[in-house]
Amino acid sequence: MSIFYTESSYKNSIIELFKNNLGYEYIYAPEFGARLYRSALR
């Protein structure tokens, strides 16, 4: 285990918080972000 708290560690902690404590479902979809970004550039 790393002694540093990295960005990915933070992201995973937040996802875990939302899933376990707040009842959210997490779906990994990197292509969605790319499409959203491209549509914002138009």
Backbone as JSON, one array per atom type, in Angstrom:
{
  "sequence": "MSIFYTESSYKNSIIELFKNNLGYEYIYAPEFGARLYRSALR",
  "N": [[0.83, -1.19, 0.0], [0.48, 2.21, -0.78], [2.01, 5.11, 0.67], [1.1, 7.52, 0.0], [-1.78, 9.45, -0.81], [-3.42, 9.05, -3.6], [-4.86, 10.44, -6.67], [-6.45, 8.5, -7.9], [-6.98, 6.86, -5.71], [-8.54, 8.57, -4.18], [-10.73, 8.94, -5.92], [-11.73, 6.3, -6.03], [-12.46, 5.98, -3.36], [-14.54, 7.83, -3.1], [-16.38, 6.78, -4.94], [-16.9, 4.33, -3.68], [-18.08, 5.28, -1.3], [-20.46, 6.47, -2.3], [-21.68, 4.19, -3.43], [-21.88, 2.25, -1.29], [-22.86, 3.63, 1.0], [-24.77, 5.47, 0.18], [-26.4, 4.29, -1.64], [-26.12, 4.39, -4.44], [-25.56, 3.32, -7.85], [-22.72, 2.29, -9.62], [-21.43, 2.72, -12.81], [-19.02, 1.99, -15.1], [-18.08, 3.89, -17.78], [-16.25, 5.0, -20.03], [-16.44, 5.9, -22.68], [-18.74, 7.42, -22.73], [-18.11, 9.86, -21.49], [-16.31, 10.88, -23.39], [-17.98, 11.25, -25.6], [-19.75, 13.16, -24.55], [-18.0, 15.27, -24.09], [-17.17, 15.84, -26.74], [-19.62, 16.67, -27.85], [-20.05, 18.98, -26.42], [-18.17, 20.64, -27.48], [-19.13, 21.4, -29.89]],
  "CA": [[0.0, 0.0, 0.0], [1.23, 3.45, -0.9], [1.84, 6.05, 1.78], [0.5, 8.72, -0.56], [-3.18, 9.34, -1.22], [-3.41, 9.48, -5.0], [-6.13, 10.82, -7.25], [-7.27, 7.3, -8.1], [-7.45, 6.43, -4.39], [-9.63, 9.49, -3.81], [-11.87, 8.61, -6.77], [-12.28, 5.03, -5.58], [-13.1, 6.2, -2.05], [-15.82, 8.53, -3.33], [-17.29, 5.8, -5.57], [-17.3, 3.39, -2.63], [-19.0, 6.01, -0.42], [-21.76, 6.58, -2.96], [-22.27, 2.86, -3.61], [-22.17, 1.54, -0.04], [-23.56, 4.42, 2.01], [-25.86, 6.29, -0.36], [-27.26, 3.47, -2.48], [-25.96, 4.64, -5.86], [-24.94, 2.27, -8.66], [-21.61, 2.82, -10.41], [-21.23, 2.08, -14.11], [-17.84, 2.53, -15.77], [-18.39, 4.13, -19.19], [-15.36, 6.07, -20.48], [-16.88, 6.44, -23.97], [-19.78, 8.41, -22.48], [-17.45, 11.14, -21.25], [-15.76, 11.36, -24.65], [-19.1, 11.76, -26.42], [-20.24, 14.36, -23.9], [-17.0, 16.3, -24.34], [-17.23, 16.23, -28.15], [-20.86, 17.41, -28.1], [-19.9, 20.31, -25.81], [-17.29, 21.44, -28.34], [-19.85, 21.84, -31.11]],
  "C": [[0.87, 1.24, 0.0], [1.0, 4.34, 0.31], [1.21, 7.36, 1.32], [-0.94, 8.44, -0.96], [-3.27, 9.91, -2.62], [-4.81, 9.87, -5.47], [-7.03, 9.61, -7.45], [-7.78, 6.75, -6.78], [-8.64, 7.27, -3.94], [-10.89, 9.13, -4.61], [-12.53, 7.32, -6.32], [-12.97, 5.15, -4.24], [-14.46, 6.86, -2.21], [-16.83, 7.58, -3.96], [-17.79, 4.82, -4.52], [-18.29, 4.03, -1.66], [-20.4, 6.08, -1.04], [-22.44, 5.23, -3.1], [-22.74, 2.27, -2.29], [-23.04, 2.33, 0.92], [-24.78, 5.17, 1.48], [-26.75, 5.55, -1.35], [-27.16, 3.71, -3.98], [-25.35, 3.42, -6.54], [-23.86, 2.92, -9.52], [-21.45, 2.01, -11.68], [-20.05, 2.77, -14.78], [-18.14, 2.67, -17.25], [-17.53, 5.27, -19.73], [-15.79, 6.68, -21.82], [-17.97, 7.49, -23.8], [-19.17, 9.79, -22.28], [-16.87, 11.73, -22.52], [-16.85, 11.93, -25.54], [-19.63, 13.06, -25.85], [-19.3, 15.53, -24.18], [-17.06, 16.78, -25.78], [-18.5, 17.03, -28.44], [-20.79, 18.81, -27.5], [-19.04, 21.22, -26.67], [-17.99, 21.95, -29.58], [-20.52, 23.17, -30.93]]
}
